[in-house]
Amino acid sequence: MSPHRQIAPTPAETESLYTELKRYVGFWPLVDGPLLREAHPIVAPHFERIAQEFYDRTRAHEEAHAVFADEDQISRLQRSLVRWMERVFTGPHDEAYFEQTLKIGRVHAHLELPQRYMLTAMSLVRNELERIVFGAAASDAARLVPSIHRALDLELAGMLESYRHDYMARLELRHHETNQALQRTEHRYVNAVELAN
């Protein structure tokens, strides 16, 4: 092989995280986007009820509920959840869309909501949306539900990626703080030894 020959980068080296995740779950905006928009009028009337049930569920779990400051914050988050579901079903499912997903994950990580509650809460949303579509449009459900699953899988993957970045950043900060504390302790010890001598 000629030393001047360029080696083409692999897809993993050139594609964005969002593109890679779309490829992994088989979500294609030109295919799944129209199906989600078709499902939108079926599920949208239920968004507020789903959001209410979502946060009612947290009240039954002390550790999940403890991250919220008050009922006003929960009301704001319920409205955000309705907007999130609206966004999932209407798109556009582009890079800016996925950046919003990462931002939502960062907010939950900042609240220090244990990760397991994000996974289980997504299950509540997924099951309810699937139940609604099968109940209202059974003949179309086989076409619509897989797109809903793929869209929610993408959302969850993005949010968990934000959690991972936040966790690593906190670990790095703790490691830095521990090193500084050890250096201060070592400095005091050296000073004490010198004074004792």
Backbone as numpy.savetxt, mean C-alpha at the origin, in Angstrom:
# Nx Ny Nz CAx CAy CAz Cx Cy Cz
33.37 -12.08 -28.12 32.52 -10.89 -28.12 33.41 -9.65 -28.12
33.05 -8.68 -28.93 33.80 -7.43 -28.98 33.70 -6.68 -27.67
34.84 -6.12 -27.17 34.79 -5.39 -25.90 33.94 -4.12 -26.01
33.66 -3.66 -27.23 32.88 -2.44 -27.42 31.39 -2.71 -27.57
31.05 -3.98 -27.63 29.63 -4.31 -27.85 28.83 -4.02 -26.59
27.72 -3.31 -26.74 26.85 -3.01 -25.61 25.94 -4.20 -25.32
25.81 -4.51 -24.05 24.88 -5.56 -23.65 23.55 -4.89 -23.31
22.48 -5.34 -23.94 21.16 -4.73 -23.71 20.74 -4.97 -22.27
20.19 -3.94 -21.62 19.72 -4.13 -20.24 18.53 -5.08 -20.22
18.40 -5.81 -19.12 17.25 -6.70 -18.96 16.03 -5.85 -18.62
14.82 -6.39 -18.82 13.61 -5.63 -18.48 13.63 -5.13 -17.04
14.14 -5.96 -16.11 14.16 -5.58 -14.70 15.03 -4.35 -14.45
16.05 -4.13 -15.31 16.94 -2.99 -15.12 16.35 -1.70 -15.68
15.38 -1.79 -16.58 14.88 -0.60 -17.24 13.46 -0.23 -16.84
12.66 -1.17 -16.35 11.27 -0.87 -16.06 11.09 -0.33 -14.65
10.05 0.46 -14.49 9.74 1.02 -13.18 9.15 -0.08 -12.28
9.07 0.22 -11.00 8.45 -0.72 -10.07 7.02 -1.02 -10.49
6.30 0.02 -10.88 4.89 -0.15 -11.28 4.78 -1.06 -12.51
5.64 -0.83 -13.49 5.61 -1.66 -14.70 5.92 -3.11 -14.36
6.89 -3.31 -13.50 7.27 -4.67 -13.11 6.13 -5.37 -12.37
5.47 -4.63 -11.46 4.36 -5.23 -10.71 3.17 -5.52 -11.62
2.88 -4.60 -12.56 1.79 -4.85 -13.52 2.07 -6.13 -14.30
3.30 -6.26 -14.74 3.69 -7.45 -15.51 3.54 -8.71 -14.65
3.89 -8.59 -13.39 3.86 -9.75 -12.48 2.43 -10.23 -12.24
1.50 -9.29 -11.97 0.12 -9.71 -11.68 -0.73 -9.83 -12.94
-0.19 -9.39 -14.09 -0.94 -9.48 -15.34 -2.00 -8.40 -15.47
-1.72 -7.23 -14.87 -2.65 -6.11 -14.97 -2.25 -5.26 -16.17
-3.17 -5.10 -17.11 -2.90 -4.30 -18.31 -3.93 -3.18 -18.37
-3.52 -1.92 -18.17 -4.47 -0.81 -18.13 -5.42 -0.75 -19.33
-4.94 -1.10 -20.53 -5.80 -1.02 -21.70 -6.88 -2.11 -21.71
-6.65 -3.17 -20.94 -7.63 -4.25 -20.84 -8.42 -4.13 -19.54
-7.70 -4.05 -18.42 -8.36 -4.03 -17.11 -9.02 -2.69 -16.81
-8.44 -1.59 -17.31 -9.03 -0.28 -17.05 -10.49 -0.19 -17.50
-10.81 -0.54 -18.75 -12.21 -0.50 -19.19 -13.12 -1.42 -18.39
-12.60 -2.58 -17.98 -13.42 -3.50 -17.18 -13.71 -2.92 -15.80
-12.72 -2.25 -15.22 -12.94 -1.60 -13.92 -13.96 -0.47 -14.05
-13.85 0.30 -15.14 -14.81 1.38 -15.35 -16.22 0.82 -15.59
-16.28 -0.35 -16.21 -17.59 -1.01 -16.42 -18.18 -1.45 -15.08
-17.32 -1.89 -14.17 -17.79 -2.34 -12.85 -18.13 -1.16 -11.94
-17.59 0.01 -12.24 -17.74 1.18 -11.36 -19.19 1.49 -10.98
-20.12 1.61 -11.94 -21.49 1.93 -11.54 -22.17 0.85 -10.70
-21.64 -0.36 -10.75 -22.19 -1.46 -9.95 -21.73 -1.33 -8.50
-20.45 -0.99 -8.31 -19.89 -1.00 -6.96 -19.92 0.38 -6.28
-19.88 1.45 -7.05 -19.76 2.79 -6.47 -20.84 3.14 -5.44
-22.10 2.74 -5.65 -23.11 3.07 -4.63 -22.83 2.45 -3.26
-21.92 1.50 -3.20 -21.61 0.80 -1.95 -20.33 1.30 -1.28
-19.62 2.23 -1.91 -18.33 2.66 -1.39 -18.42 3.20 0.04
-19.40 4.04 0.30 -19.49 4.64 1.64 -19.79 3.58 2.69
-20.65 2.62 2.37 -20.95 1.55 3.32 -19.71 0.69 3.57
-18.96 0.38 2.51 -17.74 -0.42 2.68 -16.74 0.33 3.56
-16.60 1.64 3.34 -15.67 2.43 4.16 -16.11 2.44 5.62
-17.42 2.53 5.85 -17.93 2.49 7.23 -17.60 1.16 7.88
-17.85 0.06 7.15 -17.55 -1.27 7.70 -16.05 -1.45 7.92
-15.25 -0.88 7.04 -13.79 -0.95 7.13 -13.32 -0.39 8.46
-13.81 0.79 8.81 -13.35 1.42 10.05 -14.09 0.90 11.28
-15.31 0.38 11.10 -15.98 -0.29 12.22 -15.18 -1.52 12.63
-14.60 -2.18 11.65 -13.79 -3.37 11.95 -12.59 -3.01 12.82
-11.99 -1.84 12.57 -10.82 -1.46 13.39 -11.22 -1.24 14.84
-12.46 -0.81 15.07 -12.90 -0.56 16.46 -12.94 -1.85 17.27
-13.05 -2.96 16.57 -13.09 -4.26 17.26 -11.69 -4.79 17.55
-10.66 -4.04 17.11 -9.28 -4.49 17.31 -8.48 -3.33 17.91
-8.21 -3.46 19.19 -7.65 -2.34 19.96 -6.35 -1.81 19.36
-5.46 -2.71 18.93 -4.17 -2.25 18.39 -4.34 -1.50 17.08
-5.28 -1.94 16.26 -5.54 -1.25 15.00 -6.19 0.10 15.27
-7.14 0.13 16.19 -7.87 1.37 16.48 -7.00 2.40 17.20
-6.00 1.93 17.93 -5.16 2.83 18.74 -4.33 3.81 17.92
-4.13 3.55 16.63 -3.31 4.45 15.82 -4.05 5.73 15.45
-5.38 5.75 15.64 -6.16 6.92 15.26 -6.28 7.89 16.43
-6.18 9.17 16.12 -6.22 10.21 17.17 -7.62 10.36 17.74
-8.63 10.39 16.87 -10.00 10.62 17.33 -10.98 10.25 16.22
-12.27 10.42 16.50 -13.30 10.08 15.53 -13.27 10.99 14.31
-12.85 12.24 14.51 -12.75 13.15 13.37 -11.74 12.62 12.35
-10.61 12.12 12.86 -9.61 11.56 11.95 -10.18 10.35 11.22
-10.92 9.50 11.92 -11.52 8.32 11.29 -12.50 8.75 10.20
-13.28 9.80 10.45 -14.22 10.30 9.43 -13.48 10.77 8.19
-12.35 11.47 8.40 -11.55 11.93 7.26 -10.99 10.74 6.49
-10.53 9.73 7.21 -9.96 8.55 6.56 -11.03 7.75 5.82
-12.25 7.73 6.34 -13.33 7.06 5.64 -13.59 7.73 4.29
-13.58 9.06 4.29 -13.78 9.78 3.02 -12.62 9.50 2.07
-11.41 9.39 2.63 -10.24 9.07 1.80 -10.37 7.67 1.20
-10.92 6.76 1.98 -11.09 5.39 1.48 -12.10 5.35 0.33
-13.16 6.14 0.43 -14.13 6.23 -0.67 -13.45 6.78 -1.92
-12.62 7.84 -1.74 -11.90 8.40 -2.90 -10.93 7.39 -3.48
-10.30 6.58 -2.61 -9.37 5.56 -3.08 -10.09 4.53 -3.95
-11.25 4.05 -3.48 -12.00 3.07 -4.28 -12.44 3.68 -5.61
-12.84 4.94 -5.56 -13.21 5.65 -6.79 -12.03 5.67 -7.76
-10.84 5.94 -7.24 -9.63 6.01 -8.07 -9.28 4.65 -8.67
-9.42 3.60 -7.86 -9.10 2.25 -8.35 -9.98 1.89 -9.55
-11.26 2.28 -9.49 -12.19 1.87 -10.55 -12.24 2.83 -11.74
-11.70 4.04 -11.58 -11.78 4.99 -12.68 -10.43 5.34 -13.31
-9.33 5.07 -12.59 -8.01 5.37 -13.14 -7.75 6.85 -13.28
-6.92 7.27 -14.25 -6.17 6.40 -15.17 -5.06 5.65 -14.45
-4.82 4.43 -14.85 -3.86 3.56 -14.17 -2.45 3.75 -14.74
-1.89 4.91 -14.46 -0.56 5.26 -14.97 0.44 5.41 -13.82
1.62 5.91 -14.12 2.66 6.04 -13.08 2.22 7.00 -11.98
1.52 8.09 -12.35 1.04 9.04 -11.34 0.04 8.36 -10.40
-0.77 7.48 -10.97 -1.72 6.69 -10.19 -0.98 5.86 -9.15
0.09 5.19 -9.59 0.83 4.31 -8.68 1.58 5.11 -7.62
2.02 6.30 -7.96 2.67 7.15 -6.96 1.70 7.48 -5.83
0.43 7.65 -6.17 -0.59 7.87 -5.13 -0.72 6.64 -4.23
-0.61 5.46 -4.83 -0.67 4.22 -4.05 0.48 4.16 -3.06
1.68 4.50 -3.53 2.84 4.50 -2.64 2.66 5.52 -1.52
2.07 6.65 -1.85 1.84 7.70 -0.84 0.87 7.19 0.23
-0.17 6.49 -0.18 -1.13 5.93 0.78 -0.42 4.95 1.72
0.46 4.14 1.15 1.23 3.21 1.98 2.10 3.95 2.98
2.72 5.06 2.55 3.57 5.85 3.45 2.76 6.44 4.60
1.54 6.88 4.30 0.67 7.44 5.35 0.38 6.38 6.40
0.02 5.17 5.96 -0.27 4.09 6.91 0.97 3.69 7.69
2.12 3.70 7.03 3.36 3.38 7.73 3.67 4.45 8.76
3.44 5.73 8.40 3.68 6.84 9.32 2.76 6.73 10.55
1.52 6.28 10.33 0.59 6.08 11.44 1.02 4.90 12.32
1.95 4.09 11.79 2.45 2.89 12.47 1.33 1.87 12.67
0.44 1.80 11.67 -0.57 0.75 11.67 0.14 -0.57 11.39
0.01 -1.56 12.27 0.66 -2.85 12.01 0.29 -3.39 10.63
1.28 -3.91 9.94 1.12 -4.31 8.55 0.01 -5.35 8.36
-0.17 -6.20 9.35 -1.17 -7.27 9.21 -2.57 -6.70 9.03
-2.82 -5.51 9.59 -4.16 -4.93 9.46 -4.39 -4.39 8.05
-3.34 -3.98 7.37 -3.51 -3.53 5.99 -3.89 -4.73 5.11
-3.22 -5.86 5.35 -3.52 -7.06 4.57 -4.95 -7.54 4.82
-5.35 -7.60 6.07 -6.67 -8.13 6.39 -7.77 -7.14 6.00
-7.49 -5.84 6.10 -8.47 -4.83 5.69 -8.70 -4.90 4.18
-7.63 -5.13 3.43 -7.77 -5.27 1.97 -8.64 -6.48 1.65
-8.53 -7.52 2.46 -9.35 -8.71 2.27 -10.83 -8.36 2.45
-11.13 -7.53 3.43 -12.52 -7.10 3.66 -13.05 -6.37 2.42
-12.27 -5.42 1.90 -12.68 -4.67 0.71 -12.85 -5.60 -0.48
-11.89 -6.47 -0.69 -11.91 -7.39 -1.84 -13.15 -8.28 -1.81
-13.40 -8.88 -0.65 -14.54 -9.80 -0.54 -15.87 -9.08 -0.76
-15.96 -7.86 -0.23 -17.20 -7.11 -0.37 -17.44 -6.70 -1.83
-16.40 -6.23 -2.49 -16.54 -5.84 -3.90 -16.92 -7.04 -4.77
-16.28 -8.16 -4.49 -16.60 -9.37 -5.26 -18.05 -9.80 -5.03
-18.48 -9.75 -3.77 -19.86 -10.13 -3.45 -20.86 -9.23 -4.16
-20.59 -7.94 -4.21 -21.49 -6.98 -4.86 -21.60 -7.27 -6.35
-20.45 -7.50 -7.00 -20.47 -7.74 -8.44 -21.20 -9.03 -8.77
-20.93 -10.09 -7.99 -21.63 -11.35 -8.26 -23.13 -11.22 -8.00
-23.49 -10.41 -6.99 -24.91 -10.25 -6.67 -25.66 -9.41 -7.68
-25.01 -8.38 -8.23 -25.70 -7.44 -9.11 -25.50 -7.74 -10.59
-24.40 -8.38 -10.93 -24.09 -8.62 -12.35 -23.46 -9.98 -12.53
-24.18 -11.01 -12.09 -23.63 -12.36 -12.08 -23.13 -12.79 -13.45
-23.84 -12.41 -14.51 -23.45 -12.85 -15.85 -22.14 -12.19 -16.31
-21.82 -11.02 -15.73 -20.58 -10.31 -16.10 -19.46 -10.52 -15.09
-19.76 -11.16 -13.98 -18.79 -11.26 -12.89 -17.50 -11.95 -13.32
-17.62 -12.98 -14.14 -16.43 -13.72 -14.57 -15.47 -12.83 -15.36
-15.99 -11.80 -16.04 -15.14 -10.86 -16.77 -14.59 -9.76 -15.86
-15.42 -9.29 -14.92 -15.08 -8.10 -14.14 -14.23 -8.39 -12.90
-14.56 -9.47 -12.21 -13.91 -9.74 -10.92 -12.40 -9.95 -11.04
-11.89 -10.69 -12.04 -10.43 -10.84 -12.13 -9.69 -9.49 -12.24
-10.27 -8.52 -12.96 -9.64 -7.21 -13.06 -9.63 -6.50 -11.71
-10.70 -6.67 -10.95 -10.75 -6.09 -9.60 -9.65 -6.69 -8.74
-9.51 -8.01 -8.80 -8.46 -8.67 -8.02 -7.07 -8.16 -8.41
-6.82 -8.05 -9.70 -5.50 -7.59 -10.14 -5.24 -6.16 -9.70
-6.25 -5.31 -9.79 -6.09 -3.91 -9.36 -5.79 -3.84 -7.86
-6.50 -4.63 -7.06 -6.28 -4.62 -5.62 -4.93 -5.24 -5.26
-4.51 -6.24 -6.01 -3.17 -6.82 -5.77 -2.08 -5.78 -6.01
-2.25 -4.99 -7.08 -1.28 -3.92 -7.35 -1.26 -2.90 -6.22
-2.44 -2.51 -5.76 -2.53 -1.55 -4.67 -1.82 -2.08 -3.42
-2.11 -3.31 -3.09 -1.53 -3.90 -1.89 -0.02 -4.02 -2.03
0.46 -4.43 -3.19 1.91 -4.56 -3.42 2.59 -3.21 -3.26
1.99 -2.15 -3.81 2.57 -0.82 -3.68 2.60 -0.34 -2.25
1.51 -0.56 -1.53 1.45 -0.12 -0.13 2.46 -0.87 0.72
2.59 -2.17 0.48 3.56 -2.96 1.25 4.99 -2.54 0.93
5.22 -2.13 -0.32 6.54 -1.61 -0.69 6.86 -0.35 0.11
5.87 0.51 0.29 6.05 1.71 1.11 6.36 1.33 2.55
5.64 0.34 3.05 5.90 -0.14 4.41 7.35 -0.60 4.54
7.82 -1.36 3.55 9.18 -1.89 3.62 10.20 -0.76 3.64
10.00 0.25 2.76 10.93 1.38 2.74 10.92 2.12 4.07
9.73 2.32 4.62 9.62 3.03 5.90 10.30 2.24 7.01
10.09 0.92 7.01 10.69 0.06 8.04 12.21 0.10 7.95
12.74 0.01 6.72 14.19 0.05 6.54 14.76 1.40 6.98
14.05 2.49 6.67 14.51 3.82 7.07 14.54 3.94 8.59
13.51 3.40 9.24 13.48 3.46 10.71 14.59 2.60 11.32
14.83 1.43 10.72 15.93 0.59 11.21 17.27 1.30 11.09
17.47 1.95 9.94 18.71 2.67 9.71 18.88 3.81 10.72
17.78 4.52 11.00 17.83 5.61 11.98 18.15 5.08 13.36
17.52 3.97 13.74 17.80 3.38 15.06 19.25 2.92 15.16
19.73 2.32 14.06 21.12 1.87 14.04 22.06 3.06 14.23
21.77 4.17 13.54 22.59 5.38 13.66 22.53 5.92 15.08
21.33 5.97 15.66 21.18 6.48 17.03 21.90 5.58 18.03
21.83 4.27 17.82 22.52 3.33 18.72 24.03 3.52 18.63
24.54 3.69 17.40 25.98 3.92 17.23 26.43 5.20 17.93
25.62 6.26 17.80 25.96 7.51 18.46 25.97 7.35 19.97
24.98 6.62 20.50 24.92 6.39 21.94 26.13 5.59 22.41
26.51 4.58 21.62 27.69 3.78 21.98 28.97 4.62 21.95
29.07 5.50 20.96 30.24 6.37 20.88 30.31 7.32 22.08
29.16 7.85 22.49 29.14 8.73 23.66 29.53 7.97 24.91
29.01 6.73 25.04 29.34 5.90 26.21 30.83 5.59 26.22
31.37 5.23 25.05 32.80 4.92 24.95 33.64 6.14 25.32
33.23 7.32 24.85 33.95 8.56 25.14 33.95 8.83 26.64
32.79 8.65 27.29 32.71 8.87 28.74 33.59 7.87 29.48
33.60 6.62 28.99 34.40 5.58 29.63 35.89 5.94 29.55
36.33 6.36 28.35 37.74 6.74 28.17 38.09 7.90 29.09
37.21 8.87 29.18 37.45 10.02 30.06 37.55 9.58 31.51
36.65 8.67 31.90 36.67 8.19 33.28 37.96 7.45 33.59
38.41 6.64 32.64 39.67 5.88 32.84 40.84 6.84 32.96
40.86 7.87 32.10 41.95 8.86 32.15 41.94 9.61 33.47
40.75 9.98 33.94 40.67 10.68 35.22 41.09 9.77 36.37
40.74 8.50 36.28 41.12 7.56 37.34 42.62 7.40 37.40
43.26 7.43 36.23 44.73 7.30 36.23 45.38 8.53 36.84
